[in-house]
Amino acid sequence: MSKKSIRMTTAVAALAAGAVALSACGGGSGSSDASGAVEGTIAYGFWGTPARAEKVDAVGDLFKAAYPEASIKTEVADYYAYIERLTVRAAGNDLPCATGTQSTFFAQYADKGVLRPLDDLIESGQIDVSGIPDDVLEAGQIGGEQFMIPTGTFVRLLAYNADMVAEAGLEKPNDDMTWEDYAAWLEQLQPKLPAGVYAAENEGGLMFTFSSWVIGHGGEVFTEDNELGFDKEMLADYLQYWLDLADAGVILPPSSIPEQNGALELTPMATGAAVAGTRDIPHIYITEQALAGAGKPSNIEQVSIPSEDEDQSANILGSNGISIPESCDNVPTAGAWIDFFANDVDAALAFQSDNGILTNTDAQDALLEDDTTPDGVKQNVTILRGLTEAGDLTTSRYPAGLNTISNELLRLYQSVAFGEMTVDAAVDAFFASAEDALN
């Protein structure tokens, strides 16, 4: 893997709210005072499945054993319900004292003063971040202030079915490809594949892939002033790149895009209908399991996202984490919970990296050494370790309005791909919509 520089801007994130109304667990006007004893009950809101909730409860039991005078009341909802309720609860100063956040949408709450900076808790030692790599930690910062402690991370990479590539008799892709190299590799691969199988998925409408494109070309997706950081030519080139690949018949047709956005186990890569596509690290093992379950070639490997500059990584890192709202009235206990969740090795073993790869390197070591850790978790940790050691990571700022912008990119790409508008018209429409969303 090539050594690439780390390019850190800021990530934005999401807050979350549970379905249960708060009582004395953090609502109200709150107090930013971080001094005092770790005691009392606080609420921890997060998104996930019942299985994840059980793991969080197990961590809560460990926390109770470490801090007998304190306890955690958990609130869980599925991802979309959590995000939907977040805005309402933030407006009502009703967020849990420990609120689950994400690097794709926490900034809108930090920018509005909903979230409390955590720097004083870090400086006092109440939250220890020494075990979290700097590049991962920066994913929770805005303007140099820490608003989220990343507890789980994910990185988008270029994944490919190594078994199918070997059967085709083609060399594997590598970490040092440009986008032109990648297109050439797909064109070499396509004629060697069985009928009905495409060399890659169609990513012309995917915001995360476009973000890697921009960064890999030396650009910036969003500026610190919440404006688009790239010009129209950059977007036009990206759209044309994928249109050319579709015309060449080496990526799935635009009509298949809904399948790509569905359940991970049913995506073209996971069903053997495509050889390559971008995936978050945890998705790689899930894809392998889906293919193996169907009796298909299932060895999925990964390389860095193509970049035009060998010193500029285009592997965008995202993080899930925990924040404290300004309305929290028990900051000492909230800080202790974050510190425990992020750093305690027994907590790490209980949680099993259920929401992104654990960020604390000691926790990662414990997972790798423990015989009960699932193979997929160990694989994820190993891949992330390789990227962090090589410095082959980057981040991007995601302002409020990201969802609108992402949906607009997908809609406009499909319109162009179906011949309903020109590339130039789509680019103009995107910039107009994005400016509205950002303002």
Residue pairs with C-beta under 8 A, 6 or more apart in sequence:
1 175
1 304
1 386
1 387
1 390
1 392
2 175
2 176
2 304
2 310
2 390
2 392
3 390
3 391
3 392
4 304
4 307
4 310
4 311
4 312
4 313
4 390
4 391
4 392
5 311
5 312
5 313
5 391
6 135
6 313
6 391
6 393
6 394
7 215
7 312
7 313
7 394
7 395
8 135
8 138
8 139
8 394
8 395
9 220
9 224
9 395
9 396
9 397
10 107
10 138
10 139
10 141
10 142
10 143
10 224
10 395
10 397
11 103
11 104
11 106
11 107
11 138
11 139
11 140
11 317
11 318
11 319
11 395
11 396
11 397
11 398
12 103
12 104
12 105
12 106
12 107
12 108
12 110
12 142
12 397
12 398
12 399
12 400
12 402
13 101
13 102
13 103
13 104
13 105
13 106
13 107
13 109
13 110
13 140
13 147
13 148
13 319
13 321
13 323
13 398
14 83
14 86
14 100
14 101
14 102
14 104
14 105
14 106
15 86
15 90
15 95
15 99
15 100
15 101
15 105
15 106
15 109
15 114
15 115
15 323
15 325
16 45
16 46
16 47
16 77
16 82
16 83
16 85
16 86
16 99
16 100
16 101
16 102
17 45
17 75
17 77
17 82
17 85
17 86
17 88
17 89
17 90
17 94
17 95
17 96
17 99
18 43
18 45
18 46
18 74
18 75
18 76
18 77
18 82
18 85
18 96
19 75
19 76
19 77
19 81
19 85
20 43
20 73
20 75
21 94
22 43
22 94
22 96
24 40
24 41
24 329
25 41
25 42
25 43
25 73
25 96
25 97
25 330
26 42
26 43
26 95
26 96
26 97
26 98
26 325
26 327
26 328
26 329
26 330
26 334
27 92
27 93
27 94
27 95
27 327
27 329
28 93
28 327
28 329
29 93
29 327
29 329
30 93
30 325
30 326
30 327
30 328
30 329
31 328
31 329
31 331
32 116
32 326
32 331
33 331
34 120
34 121
34 124
34 126
34 331
34 332
34 335
35 332
36 331
36 332
37 69
37 332
38 67
38 69
38 70
38 332
38 333
38 336
39 67
39 69
39 70
39 332
39 333
40 69
40 70
40 71
40 330
40 333
41 70
41 71
41 72
41 73
42 70
42 72
42 73
42 96
42 97
42 98
42 328
42 330
42 333
42 334
42 337
43 72
43 73
43 74
43 75
43 96
43 97
43 98
44 56
44 60
44 72
44 73
44 74
44 75
44 96
44 97
44 98
44 99
44 100
44 322
44 337
45 74
45 75
45 76
45 77
45 82
45 95
45 96
45 98
45 99
45 100
46 52
46 56
46 74
46 75
46 76
46 82
46 100
46 355
47 76
47 77
47 78
47 79
47 81
47 82
47 83
47 100
48 56
48 76
48 78
48 79
48 354
48 355
49 78
50 76
51 354
52 76
52 354
52 355
53 74
53 76
55 350
55 351
55 352
55 354
56 74
56 76
56 351
57 74
58 350
58 351
59 340
59 341
59 344
59 347
59 350
59 351
60 71
60 72
60 74
62 340
62 344
62 346
62 347
62 350
63 70
63 71
63 72
63 336
63 337
63 340
63 341
63 347
64 70
64 71
64 72
66 340
66 344
67 333
67 336
67 340
70 333
70 336
70 337
72 98
72 337
75 96
76 82
77 85
82 100
83 105
86 95
86 109
89 95
90 109
90 112
90 114
90 325
93 325
93 327
94 327
95 114
95 325
95 327
95 328
96 325
97 324
97 325
97 328
97 329
97 330
97 331
97 333
97 334
98 322
98 323
98 324
98 334
98 337
98 338
99 115
99 322
99 323
99 324
99 325
100 320
100 321
100 322
101 109
101 115
101 140
101 147
101 148
101 320
101 321
101 322
101 323
102 318
102 319
102 320
102 321
103 139
103 140
103 148
103 150
103 317
103 318
103 319
103 320
103 321
103 395
103 398
104 318
104 398
104 402
105 398
105 400
105 402
105 403
106 115
106 140
106 147
106 148
106 321
106 323
107 142
107 147
107 397
107 398
107 399
107 400
108 399
108 400
109 115
109 323
109 325
110 142
110 145
110 147
110 148
110 323
111 142
111 400
113 326
114 325
114 326
114 327
115 147
115 148
115 323
115 324
115 325
115 326
116 147
116 323
116 324
116 325
116 326
116 328
116 331
117 145
117 146
117 147
118 127
118 146
118 147
118 148
118 149
118 323
118 324
118 335
118 338
119 145
119 146
121 127
121 331
121 335
121 338
122 128
122 129
122 146
126 332
126 335
126 336
126 339
127 149
127 335
127 338
127 339
127 342
128 339
128 342
128 343
129 137
129 146
129 149
129 342
131 342
131 343
131 359
131 360
131 361
131 362
131 363
132 149
132 150
132 342
132 359
132 360
132 361
133 359
133 361
133 388
135 317
135 388
135 391
135 393
135 395
136 150
136 153
136 317
136 319
136 359
136 388
137 146
137 149
137 150
137 359
138 395
139 148
139 150
139 153
139 317
139 318
139 319
139 321
139 395
140 146
140 147
140 148
140 149
140 150
140 319
140 321
140 323
141 147
143 224
147 323
148 319
148 321
148 322
148 323
149 321
149 322
149 323
149 338
149 342
150 319
150 320
150 321
150 342
150 359
151 319
151 320
151 321
151 322
151 338
151 341
151 342
151 355
151 356
151 358
151 359
152 319
152 320
152 321
152 353
152 354
152 355
152 356
152 357
152 358
152 359
153 317
153 318
153 319
153 320
153 356
153 357
153 359
153 384
154 280
154 281
154 282
154 317
154 318
154 319
154 320
154 356
154 357
155 280
155 281
155 315
155 316
155 317
155 318
155 383
155 384
155 387
155 393
156 208
156 209
156 212
156 278
156 279
156 280
156 305
156 315
156 316
156 318
157 278
157 279
157 280
157 281
157 284
157 302
157 303
157 304
157 305
157 315
157 383
158 173
158 182
158 276
158 277
158 278
158 302
158 303
158 304
158 305
158 306
159 269
159 276
159 277
159 278
159 279
159 283
159 284
159 287
159 300
159 301
159 302
160 172
160 173
160 275
160 276
160 300
160 301
160 302
160 303
161 269
161 272
161 275
161 276
161 291
161 297
161 298
161 299
161 300
162 172
162 299
162 300
162 301
163 297
163 298
163 299
164 193
164 197
164 272
164 275
164 297
165 171
165 172
165 189
165 275
167 297
168 189
168 192
168 193
169 192
170 185
170 188
170 189
170 192
172 301
172 303
173 182
173 185
173 276
173 303
174 303
175 303
175 304
175 392
176 304
176 310
177 185
177 303
177 304
177 306
178 306
178 307
178 308
179 213
179 216
179 241
179 306
179 308
181 306
182 306
183 241
183 244
183 245
183 250
186 199
186 200
186 245
186 250
186 251
186 276
187 199
187 248
187 250
189 199
189 250
189 275
190 198
190 199
190 248
190 249
190 250
193 199
193 275
196 273
197 272
197 273
197 274
197 275
198 249
198 250
198 251
198 252
198 268
198 273
198 274
198 275
199 250
199 251
199 274
199 275
199 276
200 245
200 250
200 251
200 252
200 274
200 275
200 276
200 277
201 251
201 252
201 256
201 260
201 267
201 268
201 269
201 274
201 276
201 277
202 242
202 245
202 246
202 251
202 252
202 253
202 254
202 256
202 257
202 260
203 209
203 242
203 251
203 260
203 277
203 278
204 238
204 239
204 241
204 242
204 243
204 246
204 254
204 413
204 417
205 257
205 409
205 410
205 411
205 412
205 413
205 414
206 278
206 409
206 410
207 402
207 405
207 406
207 409
207 410
208 278
208 316
209 278
209 305
210 221
210 235
210 238
210 409
211 221
211 316
211 396
212 278
212 305
212 306
212 307
212 314
212 315
212 316
213 234
213 238
213 241
213 314
214 220
214 221
214 229
214 230
214 234
214 238
215 221
215 307
215 312
215 313
215 314
215 316
215 394
215 396
216 305
216 306
216 307
216 308
216 309
216 312
216 314
217 234
217 308
217 309
218 308
218 309
218 312
219 229
219 230
219 234
220 229
220 230
220 396
221 228
221 229
221 230
221 396
221 397
221 398
222 228
222 229
222 396
222 397
222 398
222 399
222 438
223 229
223 397
224 397
226 399
226 400
226 401
226 438
227 435
227 438
228 431
228 434
228 435
228 438
232 427
232 428
232 431
235 427
235 430
235 431
236 423
236 424
236 427
239 413
239 416
239 423
239 426
239 427
240 423
242 251
242 413
242 417
243 416
243 417
243 423
245 251
246 253
246 254
246 417
251 274
252 259
252 260
252 268
252 273
252 274
254 413
254 414
254 417
254 418
256 268
257 410
257 414
259 266
259 267
259 268
260 267
260 268
260 277
264 270
264 283
264 286
264 287
264 290
265 286
265 287
265 290
267 277
267 287
268 274
268 277
269 275
269 276
269 277
269 279
269 287
269 300
270 286
270 287
270 290
270 291
271 290
271 291
271 294
271 296
272 291
272 294
272 296
272 297
278 305
279 287
279 300
279 302
280 318
281 302
281 357
281 380
281 383
281 384
282 356
282 357
282 376
282 380
284 300
284 302
284 379
284 380
284 383
285 300
285 375
285 376
285 379
285 380
286 376
287 300
288 298
288 299
288 300
289 298
289 376
291 297
291 298
291 300
292 298
302 383
304 313
304 314
304 315
304 392
305 313
305 314
305 315
305 316
306 314
307 313
307 314
312 394
313 391
313 392
313 393
313 394
314 394
315 387
315 392
315 393
315 394
316 393
316 394
316 395
316 396
317 393
317 394
317 395
318 356
318 395
319 356
319 359
320 355
320 356
322 337
322 338
322 341
322 342
324 331
324 334
324 335
324 338
328 334
340 347
341 347
341 351
342 359
342 360
343 360
343 362
343 363
344 363
345 362
345 363
345 366
347 363
348 358
348 360
348 363
348 364
348 366
348 367
349 366
349 367
349 370
349 372
349 373
351 358
352 367
352 373
352 374
352 377
353 367
353 377
353 380
353 381
357 364
357 377
357 380
357 381
357 384
358 364
358 367
358 381
364 381
364 384
364 385
367 373
367 377
367 378
367 381
368 378
368 381
368 382
386 392
387 393
399 438
400 438
401 434
401 437
401 438
404 433
404 437
405 433
405 434
405 437
405 438
408 429
408 430
408 433
408 434
408 437
409 430
412 421
412 426
412 429
412 430
413 426
415 421
415 426
416 422
416 423
416 426
421 429
